[in-house]
Amino acid sequence: MKQILFVLSLLSLPALAQDQSISFSPENNQINGGRPLPSEAPFYIQGNVPVGIKRVELKIFKSKKNENLADSYSWKAAYGDDPQNYEVFVAYPLRSSENYTLRFYYYSQADSNEMLALQDALHTNLEGYVNANFIANKRGISALTNPKAMLIHLDQVVLQGMQNYTHPLEQEFQGFSDMVKIKIEQFQEVKLKGARFNLLSKNPDPDNEGQAQYTAQLKKELIDLLHAEVDQYLRANLLMLVDIRELENYPTEKKPFYLPLNLGYAGTYFSGGFNNLDYGTSAFAGISVPLGNKSFTRFLGNASVSTGVFFSNMEDSNQTEISGPLVGRPVYVGLGYRIFRILRFNAGTVLTSSDVDANIENITLYPFIGFSVEFNLWLGLNK
């Protein structure tokens, strides 16, 4: 018994396998020496860091799928460090015999001139949006969009203007504050009777001219507030996208197909309760069809549908021989689940037959449970 427990404890230990590492050359735009990518297991991608590069991002997605479904990975240099190599861990395994697109993004530290140019561009776009969306008329100030939508649009102006930049601490722009929302809502409270005509008149009324000036003042206050909140985010020098390398429709390695074979021992229930249980036992062998790939789904990857045959016939409490209608042995169909590395628990039904007389055969389904060890049989064809 101790020997059996020792063997089972060994079977329960996970396999100690080191993750594979491959290299990417941005100069040649070549990965893994031109060989297919590893499949069905995590791996590392290593590469040289070009001069000045502080961050490398990687997106991987199936070539026929939407880029929005891509898995994203990143590496960044430590503060004050100027490394020569980077390493990205691809945590989600790639599927065998599939084609993927890999896109590498390289970021460098933006200098003061580049940051100033970005700041000026954002200021100009925000100011242009405000001036274009508020119009003075005789009823007051009308806006082309409501305050909620305007706040969303202002956020998009900033995000689109910085689409080629990223924060060194990966802190994305969180949008404008409630102070900006309050300032936008103030425009709805302004009543500028005749302001539209005063702005076009050659001899404006001094009172209405003051109302128009108030409108301009509100615009300026809103623009200054937008500039201030953007400048607060830009205080940290951002990382600027300087290069993109892409490998399109790149293949993964083809994994061999294995057919799981099961050898085990099971008990079949015929009738009765705990005190008068009627059952039979026999060794069995069969094949399994996994319900999923264990590299991508742990539960379904360990579960399977199995079918096979018992090695010997059984007898019930009435000494009736329990055989099978197809091959002269009981045949089973069931579900199996791996509980150790090669040990599986099986449960299902057994198709049996027994002779009633010389001309009549009784076909019956009985439940069974058992344990088996599983071996993978490689199926392939020689080239």
C-alpha positions, 0 to 999 in steps of 0.5 A: 500500500505504501508503494502505491501511495508513493507512486501516486504522489509522484504522478501528482507532481507537475512536470518541471519544464523550462519555458522556451526562449526565442529571439527577435531581430528588428534589424532583419525583422526575423523571429526564431531564426525563421522557424515557426513560433512555439505553440501550446506553451508559454515562451519568452521573446528576447531582443536587442534594445536599439539606442534610446528605446525605453519601452517595447510593446508586443501585440499578438493576434490571429491573422484572420481575427480582429486586432482588438482581440490581441493579447498585449505584452510589454517591457520597460527599462528600469529607472535610470537604466540603459539596457541592451536587451529586453525580454517579453513573456508570452503568457497565453499559449498560441494554438498549433498550426495557426497563423498569427500577426506579431506587432512590436512597438518601440518607444523612446523618451520624448525630449523637451522640444517634442513635449512642447510640440505636443502641448501646443498641438493639444492646446490648439485642438482644445481651443478650436473645439470650444470656439466651434461649439459655442455660438452666441445668439439673441437667446443666450449661448447655444452649444452644438452638443450637450455638456455630457457629450462635450466632455466626452469629445474633449477627452477624445481630443486629448486621447487622439492627440496622444495616440503615439505617446504613452506615460512612463508609469502606464498612467493613462489620461483619466479625462477632464475633471468635474470642474470642467463639467461645471464650467461647461454647464455655466454657459447654459445659465447665460442669457445674451439677448441680442448678442448675435446682432451686437456682434455683427452690428457696426454700432453695438449697444454698450450693455449688449457688448458687455454681455458678449464680452462675458461670453468671451470671458467664459470661453477663455476660462474654460480654455484655460482650465482645459490647458491647465489640466492637460499640462498637469498630465504632461509634466512627466516626459512621455514616451514617444512611439518611434518605430513599429515592426510587424510580422504578418501571418506567421505560423506556429509549430504543428503539434503531433496528434496523440490518441489517449489509451486507457487501461484500468479496473472498474466495478459495475453495479447490477442491483441491491443496496449497501447490505446486499450489493450486487456488482461485478468487476473487470479490467478494461481498455479503451480510448478517450476523446478530450473535451478540450485542450489542456493548454487553454482550458484546464477543466475541459482539458482534463475531461474526456469522453471514453469508450472501450471494452471490458477484458472479461465477462462478469457474473451477478449474484444469480450466477448469470454470466454478464457478457456483451452483445457486440464483441462478446464482452461488456462495452462501456461509454463514459466520462473521464477526468484526470486527477493526477498526471496519468490517473483518471477517474471514469464513470458511465454506462456498460452495455451488457447482454445475458442469455435468457434461453437459447433464443432470447438475449437480454440487453441491459445498461448498467452504471460503472465507476473505475480508475485507469491510467492513460497513455498517449499514442502518437498518430502520424504518417511518415513523409 
